[in-house]
Amino acid sequence: MLKRILSAATLSLLMACATVPITGRRQLALVPDSEMQTMAATQYREVLATNRLSSNAAATQQVKSVGQRIQRAVEQYMAQQNLSDQLEGYQWEFNLIESKEVNAWCMPGGKVAVYTGILPVMKDEAGMAVVMGHEVAHAIAKHSSERASQAMVAQGLGGSLQALAGQNPSTAQNIFLGAVGVGTQLKMLSFGRNQESEADRLGLIFMAMAGYDPRTAPGFWERMAAQSQGAPPEFLSTHPSDQTRIADINARMPEALSYYKK
């Protein structure tokens, strides 16, 4: 009987898989992106209500302009790959939040926030495209849904995250916040190594398709490395080391440049 239960559970997990666009990696997808989008919309409104939007009109407009160019690139890429259905429910938003945190993120459904603290590290519009392409890539690759699914399995929970929210709101909220990483004091969201590498690769392609030179990306990550002196060595961190990340980005550059049209 136990074997049957375990076999059924294993089969369910195997069936609840998705494929990451571009990289082709298989990922756990027990929690559908539609559920994450619904919760993200609520959380995003809360973030905007409890934080002050920047009064810097020029920087705010730049965030929206770069974001919209990345959005169009994503929509173009997904259409070319017959994957437009994966953008169902997306309602893009791009906002600049007044904060000293060196941070930026994109929630499921295209809810993007950039913090003013990261603007000096971005340096210019191309640097902003590196960051926004990377963060949007996390959403397109459904990394938050994957993390929420992993958390549900780890805690022995079945069914949907929304159903859990009705039964145990605090647990569901904790799983959601842990999956999207919003509210942490990290300079960027804390995704795993595979997810970070995927976001780097997809982000390079998206920024290139948006008309930004992907060869500017290593410079941004070098500035981030200088900003984060004292970070733990790679074997103690879920993130790739700065040196590994930059080397991997440079190795991916020919692929990204094939999408770049001046």
Legacy VTK file of the C-alpha trace (Angstrom):
# vtk DataFile Version 3.0
C-alpha trace
ASCII
DATASET POLYDATA
POINTS 262 float
0.000 0.000 0.000
2.804 2.379 0.935
4.524 1.600 -2.369
1.344 2.493 -4.244
1.051 5.784 -2.391
4.691 6.621 -3.054
4.352 5.620 -6.712
1.258 7.801 -7.088
3.034 10.717 -5.435
6.073 10.257 -7.672
3.853 10.117 -10.762
2.080 13.305 -9.693
5.407 15.082 -9.295
6.600 13.876 -12.690
3.374 15.090 -14.309
3.622 18.448 -12.545
6.606 19.590 -14.551
7.188 22.431 -16.956
10.017 23.471 -19.273
11.912 26.739 -18.953
11.889 28.723 -22.232
15.268 28.919 -24.027
17.185 26.707 -21.583
14.835 23.711 -21.782
15.380 22.793 -18.124
12.570 20.783 -16.567
11.157 22.311 -13.389
8.578 21.396 -10.752
5.288 23.183 -11.404
2.754 22.133 -8.781
1.776 25.763 -8.194
0.471 27.284 -11.450
1.741 30.707 -12.456
-1.851 32.008 -12.469
-2.048 31.504 -8.696
1.269 33.258 -8.200
0.089 36.157 -10.389
-3.049 36.642 -8.295
-1.085 36.753 -5.053
1.614 38.908 -6.672
-0.899 41.554 -7.744
-2.110 41.875 -4.145
1.429 41.942 -2.726
2.579 44.469 -5.325
-0.227 46.873 -4.385
0.815 46.490 -0.735
4.454 47.244 -1.582
3.457 50.389 -3.477
1.127 51.469 -0.657
3.776 51.063 2.050
6.732 52.547 0.158
7.320 55.947 -1.392
7.609 56.168 -5.145
10.547 58.210 -6.375
9.931 61.894 -7.127
12.757 61.834 -9.681
10.703 62.224 -12.845
13.575 61.520 -15.239
14.652 58.307 -13.481
11.035 57.172 -13.138
10.441 57.703 -16.843
13.642 55.811 -17.654
12.489 52.818 -15.587
9.168 52.781 -17.425
10.774 53.268 -20.852
13.416 50.544 -20.394
10.816 48.259 -18.840
8.457 48.655 -21.768
11.251 47.911 -24.234
12.116 44.737 -22.313
8.403 43.859 -22.216
8.090 44.187 -26.001
11.217 42.072 -26.474
9.810 39.345 -24.225
6.479 39.376 -26.040
8.256 39.224 -29.404
10.469 36.328 -28.320
7.591 34.333 -26.851
5.500 34.890 -29.997
8.369 33.685 -32.186
8.587 30.511 -30.096
4.785 29.989 -30.080
4.831 30.520 -26.309
2.627 33.616 -26.059
0.136 31.627 -23.982
2.725 31.602 -21.184
2.226 35.369 -20.851
-1.503 34.981 -20.214
-2.565 37.124 -17.277
0.465 39.408 -17.465
-0.331 43.000 -16.535
3.011 44.737 -16.692
3.918 47.518 -14.269
7.224 49.327 -13.797
7.835 51.533 -10.767
10.800 53.246 -9.127
10.759 53.052 -5.319
12.634 55.500 -3.095
14.996 53.369 -1.013
18.696 53.046 -0.230
18.477 49.295 -0.888
20.497 48.116 -3.875
17.609 46.069 -5.171
15.229 45.320 -8.036
12.716 42.553 -8.634
9.947 41.294 -10.879
6.978 39.413 -9.458
4.964 36.878 -11.466
2.721 38.668 -13.953
5.256 41.367 -14.817
5.114 43.449 -11.614
8.498 45.206 -11.572
10.088 47.430 -8.931
13.447 49.152 -9.080
14.921 50.775 -5.960
16.735 54.109 -6.218
19.677 52.596 -4.337
20.642 50.517 -7.364
20.622 53.435 -9.832
24.299 54.384 -9.235
25.326 50.761 -9.850
23.252 50.638 -13.029
25.094 53.797 -14.095
23.127 54.276 -17.327
20.196 53.016 -19.402
22.119 49.953 -20.584
22.860 48.987 -16.973
19.188 49.365 -16.180
18.381 47.042 -19.099
20.781 44.428 -17.662
18.950 44.489 -14.333
15.424 44.609 -15.705
16.135 41.947 -18.308
17.529 39.698 -15.576
14.636 40.262 -13.165
11.949 39.862 -15.842
13.703 36.644 -16.905
13.068 35.208 -13.421
9.341 35.764 -13.981
9.342 34.397 -17.540
11.162 31.268 -16.331
8.546 30.921 -13.571
11.209 30.626 -10.904
8.854 31.808 -8.156
6.281 29.159 -9.085
9.045 26.560 -9.022
10.214 27.671 -5.578
6.659 27.702 -4.228
6.135 24.192 -5.604
9.323 22.995 -3.936
8.204 24.535 -0.632
4.796 22.856 -0.869
6.446 19.472 -1.433
8.971 20.038 1.358
6.153 20.781 3.798
4.054 17.824 2.627
1.316 20.072 1.264
-0.865 19.201 -1.687
-3.462 21.070 -3.700
-3.221 24.704 -4.678
-1.549 27.613 -2.950
-4.793 29.593 -3.132
-6.664 26.746 -1.427
-3.999 26.715 1.256
-4.484 30.468 1.654
-8.109 29.815 2.576
-7.167 27.146 5.121
-3.912 28.508 6.509
-3.297 32.086 5.323
-0.041 32.606 7.229
1.573 29.449 5.813
0.477 30.323 2.279
1.771 33.879 2.671
5.110 32.649 3.979
5.469 30.244 1.044
4.597 32.999 -1.415
6.967 35.570 0.101
9.741 32.993 0.302
9.178 32.136 -3.355
9.267 35.700 -4.664
11.864 36.940 -2.165
10.277 40.384 -1.788
10.917 42.004 1.557
14.358 40.499 2.030
17.346 42.728 2.607
19.318 41.180 -0.233
20.690 43.347 -2.989
18.903 41.134 -5.511
16.402 38.331 -5.038
17.851 35.150 -3.558
17.285 32.537 -6.241
19.311 29.350 -6.606
22.382 28.964 -8.808
20.553 27.290 -11.713
17.829 29.934 -11.627
20.335 32.794 -11.464
22.251 31.383 -14.435
19.026 30.987 -16.399
18.004 34.563 -15.599
21.418 35.790 -16.740
21.094 33.921 -20.039
17.486 34.909 -20.733
18.101 38.454 -19.548
20.964 38.893 -22.029
18.689 37.795 -24.873
15.825 40.036 -23.780
18.021 43.133 -23.424
19.625 42.408 -26.799
16.228 42.076 -28.477
15.222 45.340 -26.805
18.116 47.071 -28.572
20.637 47.232 -25.725
24.178 45.973 -26.249
24.545 42.797 -24.108
28.313 43.405 -23.963
27.568 46.008 -21.284
26.344 43.268 -18.901
29.741 42.139 -17.536
30.524 45.737 -16.563
27.340 45.958 -14.532
28.089 42.719 -12.679
31.624 43.918 -12.003
30.127 47.022 -10.366
27.780 44.789 -8.376
30.768 42.718 -7.260
32.506 45.852 -6.020
29.295 46.831 -4.216
29.047 43.467 -2.442
32.555 42.998 -1.066
32.562 40.459 1.760
29.997 38.140 0.140
30.504 34.457 1.030
32.517 32.236 -1.331
30.554 30.405 -4.002
30.453 27.047 -2.199
28.688 28.732 0.752
26.219 30.671 -1.382
23.179 29.847 -3.489
24.403 32.400 -6.017
27.222 31.886 -8.510
30.369 33.735 -7.476
30.906 37.069 -9.206
33.807 35.589 -11.191
31.741 32.565 -12.275
28.769 34.702 -13.219
30.823 37.093 -15.344
32.672 34.214 -17.023
29.382 32.477 -17.809
27.893 35.699 -19.188
30.886 36.199 -21.451
30.572 32.591 -22.639
26.910 33.261 -23.519
27.703 36.508 -25.326
27.769 35.101 -28.899
24.247 33.750 -28.403
23.000 37.091 -27.044
24.703 39.073 -29.820
22.853 37.015 -32.423
19.674 38.731 -31.152
21.218 42.212 -31.043
20.306 44.685 -33.769
21.562 48.248 -33.380
LINES 1 263
262 0 1 2 3 4 5 6 7 8 9 10 11 12 13 14 15 16 17 18 19 20 21 22 23 24 25 26 27 28 29 30 31 32 33 34 35 36 37 38 39 40 41 42 43 44 45 46 47 48 49 50 51 52 53 54 55 56 57 58 59 60 61 62 63 64 65 66 67 68 69 70 71 72 73 74 75 76 77 78 79 80 81 82 83 84 85 86 87 88 89 90 91 92 93 94 95 96 97 98 99 100 101 102 103 104 105 106 107 108 109 110 111 112 113 114 115 116 117 118 119 120 121 122 123 124 125 126 127 128 129 130 131 132 133 134 135 136 137 138 139 140 141 142 143 144 145 146 147 148 149 150 151 152 153 154 155 156 157 158 159 160 161 162 163 164 165 166 167 168 169 170 171 172 173 174 175 176 177 178 179 180 181 182 183 184 185 186 187 188 189 190 191 192 193 194 195 196 197 198 199 200 201 202 203 204 205 206 207 208 209 210 211 212 213 214 215 216 217 218 219 220 221 222 223 224 225 226 227 228 229 230 231 232 233 234 235 236 237 238 239 240 241 242 243 244 245 246 247 248 249 250 251 252 253 254 255 256 257 258 259 260 261
